[in-house]
Amino acid sequence: MNLQKNMVWFEMDKDRANELLRTGIATLKGEMFEARSGILIAHAIMIKEKLLDAGFWWQADIIDLWIRRFYRAERLGSSLEMRRDSS
């Protein structure tokens, strides 16, 4: 059985795409489950890839903005913690 990498395994409509977008955002906000930041980002990236594979580029762009926001906040938070620890 030859499997294609970008093959969509499920039918997705606009409502399902928006539901995945909400799930991705809630994950990055820490509302879905508790995990290390790398796991949360990986989950959001997986959702983004599913959206892209299904052709929902707008929802993928929005989750990408949230991923970048999350990453910036993590980096800023880490540098603030390091400054607090050094004082």
Secondary structure, 3 states (H helix, E strand, C coil): CCCCCCCCCCCCCHHHHHHHHHHHHHHHCCCCCCCCHHHHHHHHHHHHHHHHHCCCHHHHHHHHHHHHHHHHHHHHHHHHHHHHHHC
